[in-house]
């Protein structure tokens, strides 16, 4: 699934995009063809959402 356009919109709005563990996603191009798990949202909710995903243990399934 191509999410680059959505990631660009979120970043241009000065909001936040990370992986499920809170790490930067890096470039969104075809350098890494493996699936990516991302959390995107405004600054008010992105950290809380990412923390909730990590605390459930769901993020650990992508190690």
The 8 nearest C-alpha neighbors of each residue, nearest first, counted from 0:
[[1, 2, 34, 3, 35, 32, 33, 36],
 [2, 0, 3, 4, 5, 27, 28, 29],
 [1, 3, 5, 4, 6, 0, 27, 7],
 [2, 4, 6, 27, 5, 1, 7, 28],
 [5, 3, 7, 6, 2, 8, 1, 9],
 [4, 6, 8, 7, 2, 3, 9, 10],
 [7, 5, 3, 9, 4, 8, 10, 2],
 [6, 8, 4, 10, 5, 9, 11, 3],
 [9, 7, 5, 11, 6, 10, 12, 4],
 [8, 10, 6, 12, 14, 7, 11, 5],
 [9, 11, 13, 7, 12, 14, 8, 6],
 [12, 10, 8, 13, 9, 7, 14, 6],
 [11, 13, 9, 10, 14, 8, 41, 7],
 [14, 12, 10, 11, 9, 15, 41, 42],
 [13, 15, 41, 10, 12, 9, 42, 40],
 [14, 16, 40, 39, 41, 42, 10, 45],
 [15, 17, 39, 38, 37, 6, 40, 10],
 [18, 16, 23, 21, 22, 38, 24, 37],
 [17, 19, 37, 21, 20, 22, 36, 38],
 [20, 18, 58, 21, 37, 49, 36, 38],
 [19, 21, 18, 22, 53, 58, 49, 17],
 [22, 20, 17, 18, 19, 49, 23, 46],
 [23, 21, 17, 18, 20, 24, 19, 16],
 [24, 22, 17, 25, 18, 21, 16, 20],
 [23, 25, 17, 18, 22, 26, 16, 27],
 [24, 26, 23, 27, 17, 22, 28, 16],
 [27, 25, 28, 24, 30, 29, 3, 31],
 [26, 28, 3, 25, 29, 24, 2, 6],
 [29, 27, 30, 26, 3, 31, 32, 1],
 [28, 30, 31, 32, 27, 26, 33, 1],
 [31, 29, 28, 32, 27, 26, 33, 25],
 [30, 32, 29, 33, 28, 34, 27, 35],
 [31, 33, 29, 30, 34, 28, 35, 27],
 [32, 34, 31, 35, 30, 29, 36, 0],
 [35, 33, 32, 36, 0, 31, 61, 37],
 [36, 34, 37, 33, 18, 24, 32, 31],
 [35, 37, 18, 19, 34, 38, 61, 17],
 [38, 36, 18, 17, 19, 35, 39, 16],
 [37, 39, 17, 16, 18, 19, 49, 40],
 [40, 38, 16, 15, 45, 37, 17, 9],
 [41, 39, 45, 15, 14, 44, 42, 16],
 [40, 42, 14, 43, 44, 45, 15, 39],
 [41, 43, 14, 45, 44, 15, 40, 46],
 [44, 42, 41, 45, 46, 47, 40, 14],
 [43, 45, 47, 42, 46, 41, 48, 40],
 [46, 44, 40, 48, 47, 42, 41, 49],
 [47, 45, 49, 48, 44, 50, 42, 43],
 [48, 46, 50, 44, 49, 45, 51, 43],
 [47, 49, 51, 45, 46, 50, 44, 52],
 [48, 50, 46, 52, 51, 47, 19, 45],
 [51, 49, 53, 47, 52, 48, 54, 46],
 [52, 50, 48, 54, 49, 53, 47, 55],
 [51, 53, 49, 50, 55, 54, 57, 58],
 [54, 52, 50, 58, 51, 56, 55, 20],
 [55, 53, 51, 56, 52, 50, 57, 58],
 [54, 56, 57, 52, 53, 51, 58, 50],
 [57, 55, 54, 59, 58, 53, 52, 60],
 [56, 58, 59, 55, 60, 52, 53, 54],
 [59, 57, 53, 60, 19, 56, 61, 52],
 [60, 58, 61, 57, 56, 62, 53, 20],
 [59, 61, 58, 57, 62, 56, 53, 19],
 [60, 62, 59, 58, 57, 36, 19, 35],
 [61, 59, 60, 58, 20, 57, 19, 36]]
